[in-house]
């Protein structure tokens, strides 16, 4: 169990939230020392007695205080699980303890793989294979936690056979370049940007899996549950601010509806998280439709509540340094984070038809 209590961690995160929102502040130390190093990303891993629901609780709590902190924690936590569940013996020996202890950062960079799987876009990263050595070329348009010593997980396809393979690679090696994202509306402290592979050579030990369907079947529900958790955390923080303001009367019906929807989605999150206690999940992973719908609804709720928060708080919420302004900008990110709102709507329509 963590030596630091969750309440103590959340207070630390809340205290530094305003600084995190500034360009010159970086979340690496907060992530690795305060969150990962204290054991708050170990819940639901293969040897954990605590379920994935406990990890969702941590990430939701972080998002109530600072969405940037919750987001980088989610990215690191999912990378840790990929290596934990699918890593080769050599890859696990080299990096799993580092990821779990907070001496190495993890980045999940699977947006292009998710779009490819849904049929929306073709996977742009390619590989060739020769005698057990892989050469990787292509671009990851967006990923976070991008440091020279980051371990990133991504997928690539063979243009001849159309096989898809999931890899793990360190970003500081030859054949990899990172272009920082530059000024963002929010989440400037997340070290986000574009990753380009030009002749990156990887050994067979860097392959997480060639069975991409099984990998996504097992990981996507967990991925989406934890994303939904930070969406609901942001909603809860914003709704709390609304209820504490003096301008709520004209928005009473909206607030009542938001409270009911937040309670409903929280219940769905709890149920779906509990469904993931068994691993591997039956039938090559749970059907993703319920998880996709939860993620979309949770993001839409956060955006709706933050708009009303600005209306109830008034002009002081319009200052860029206010918590209200920060939450509005954080909520807008949920439309573009993978899976994007467009990708979610596309995939839901395909599964529901």
N, C-alpha and C positions, 0 to 999 in steps of 0.2 A: 504493500500500500504506500502511496505517496507520503513523504515526511511532512510536506506542507498540506494544509487542508485546502479543499476546493474554495471555501469562502475566502481564505487568505490569498490564494492565487487570484481570484476574481477582483479582490480589492487592489492588488498590485497592478493588474491589467487596467482597471478603471483609472487608477492614479496616473498612468502614462498614456491614456487614450488620446489626449489632446496633442501631446508631442508626437505620437505615432502618425497623426494626420498631417504632420509637416514633412516637407520634402527631405529635410536633412536628417530625419530619424529613420533608423533601420530596425526591423523586427528580429534580426538574427539572434541577438542575445536573449531577448524575451522568449523567443520560441525555444531555443536550445537549452537555456539555463532555467528559466522559470517554469516553462510548460513541459517540455520533453524531459529535461533533466530531473524534474521532480516526480516523474512517473505518470503524468496525466495523458499519455498517448498509448498506454499499454493495454487498455481495456478492450476485450474482444479479440485479442490476438490468439494464436493457436494454443499457448500455454496459460492463458488468462482464466482465472476463475470468475472474473467479472464479465458480463455480457456486452455485446455491442451497444445495447441501450445505455450502459454507463458511459461509454464514449460519446454517445449522442448528447447525454446530459452535460458533459464537460464542454463540448463545442457549442451547445446552445447557451450555456452560461457565459462563455467567452464572448459570443456575439452580442449578448445583452450589454456588455461593457465596451467592446471594441471589435467591429466586424473584421478589420484587418488581421487582428490576432487570431480570430476564429478561422479565418480563411487559410492563413499559412499553416495553422495547426492541422486543418483538414488535409491539405496537400501533403504535408510530411507524414501524417498518420496513415494515409492511404498507400503511400510509397512503402512504408514500413510493412504494411500488410501484404502487399504484392510480393516483397522479398521473403517475408515470413512464410507465406503459403505456397509460393511458386519458385522461389530461388533455388538454383543449383546448390549442391553442398559447398562448392567453392565460393559462390556469391554470398551465401548466408554466412559462411565463416569470415569472409572479408568485411561485410558491411552490416549485418543484422544487429549485432551488439552496438555498433556505432550509431545506427539509426535509433535504437531503443534508448541509448544512454544520452543522446544529444551531442555527440561529438561529430556527427555528420548530418547534413541537411538532406531531406528528400523532396523530390518534386514529381508530382503526377502530371504527365504531359500526354494525356490520352484523348484530347479533344478531337483530333483528326481521326483517331480510331473509332470513336463513338459515332461521328458523322458518317464514316465509311460503313459501319455496321448497320446503321439505320437506312442506308441507301440514299442519303441526302447528298453526300460528296464522296469522291474517290480519294482514298488515302494517298497523300502527296509524298510521303517518305518511302523510299525504295531501298531494296537491298539486293546484293548478289552474294552467292555463297561458293566458296572454293576450298575444298579439303578442310572443312570445319571452321574456316575463317569467313567472317561476314564483312562486306563493305557497305556502308550506309551513306545515302545521299538524300537531301531534301530539307524541308523547313518545317519546324513547329512554329506556327504563327503566334502562339501565345502560351506561355507557361509562367509559373511563379516560383519563388524560392531559388532563383538562379544565381548561384555563386560558383566560383571556380571548383570547389570541392563537393558540389552537389551531386547526388546520385539521382538521375532522372530516369523515369520509366516511360517508354513510348512504344508505338507499334510501327512496323514497316511492311511493305509488300514486295514480292518478287514480280517484276513486270512480265516475266516469261510464264511463270506457273500460276501467278495470282495468289500464291500462298501468303498468308499474313502471319507475322511472328512478333511477339512482344519481347523487347530488350530492356536491359538496364545498363546505363553507361554513366561514367563520371564526365562532367562537363569540362574539366580542365585538361583534357588530353588532345593531342593533335587530331585535326579533322572536325573540331567543334568550335563554333564561334557564337557569342551571345551579343545581341543588340538590345540594350535597355529600352524599356517602353517609353521613357520620357515622362512628361507631365500628364497625370491622370486626374479625373474628377475626384477620385478617392483611391484608397489603397496604395498610395505612393510608397509606403514602407515595405511593400511585399516583394521587392526585387523581381518585378515582372519584366518580361520582354520576349524577344524572338530568338529561337535557337536554330542555327544553320549547320547541317552536316555536309561536309565536303570530303569524301574519301575516308570517313571514319572507319577504322578497322577494329572489329570486336571478335573475341574468341567465343567458342561455343558455350563457355561458362556464363556468358552475359545474356544468354537466352533464358527468359523466364518461362515461356511456353510457346509451342507451335499449335496448341489447341486453343485458338483465340475464342472460339464460341464458349468453351467451358470456362475459360478465364473470365470473360465478360459476364457469363451467366452467374458465376459465383461472386464476382467483385462489384458489379453494377448495383445490385440492391443495397449493398453496404455503403458504397460510394454515394448513392442518392439519399439514403437515410441520414447520413452525416451532413450532406449539403442541406437537406430540408431542416435539420436541426439548427444550422446557423441562420437560415431564413426566419424561422420561428423565434429565435433569440432576438433578432433585430426587431421583429414585430412586437414582441413583448416589451422591449425597452421603449419603443415609440409609443405604444399604447399607455404605458405607465406615465410618460411625459404628458400625453394628452389628458389623462385623468387628473393630473396634478395642476393643469393650467386653469385659468379663470374664464376661458372663452369656450367652454364645452357646450353650453346650452343649445346653440343653433345646430349642433352636430350630434345631438343625443341619439337619434336613430342610427346614424353611421357608427357611433361608438358601440352601441348595443349589438349591432350586426357584427362588428369586428370582434367583440368579445366572444360571441357565439362561434364565429368561424375559427378563431384562434383555439378555442377549447376543442372544437371538432378536429382540427388538424393535429393538435397535440395528441389527441386520442388515437388518431390514425398512425402517427409517428410511433407511438408506444407499441401499438399492435404489430406494425411492420418490423420494428426493431426486434421485438420478441420472436417473430417468425424466423429471425436469422440466428437464433441461439444454436441451432444444429448446423454443423459444417462437415462435409459439403451439403448444400441444400439439395433436396430431391429433384429429380427430373432436370438435371443439368442447370440448376439455378431457378429461383422463383420467377414466374412471369413478371416482366418489368412494368406492366401497365399501371398497376396501383402505385408503384414507386415513382414513376414518371408523373402521374397525376398529382401526387402529393408534392413533389418538388415544384411543379408549375404553380399549383395553388398557393403554396407557402411563399413563393417569390412574389406573386401578384398581391397577396395580402400585405406583405411588408411595404410594397410600393404604395398601396392604397392608404395604409395607416400613416406613413410618413407624410403624405400629402395633407392629410387632415391635421397631423401634428403641426405643420407649418401654419395652417389656417387658424388653429386654436392658440398657438404661441404668439403669433403676430409678428410684427416687424423685427423684434429681437432675434427671432429664429432665422431671419434672412442674412444675418451676419455670417461670413464664412467660418468664423471661429466658434460658432455656437454648436452645441451637441445636436440640435435639430438639423442644422445645415449638413453636418457630417452624416447623420443618419439618412437624409434624403439622398446624398451622393452615394452612400453605400448601397442603398436600395436600388439605384439605377444600375449598379454593377451586375445585379442578379439577372438582368435581361441579356447580358452579353457573356456572362460566365458559362463555360461549357458544362452541361449542355445548355446552349442559348435558348431563349424563349422561342425563337423560330424553330430550332431543332426539336425542342420538346413538343411543340404543337405538331410539327411534321410527323414525328415518330408516334405520337398518340393517335393521330388520324390514321396512320398506316396500320397500327395494331387494332384499332377499334373498328376498322372497316371489314 
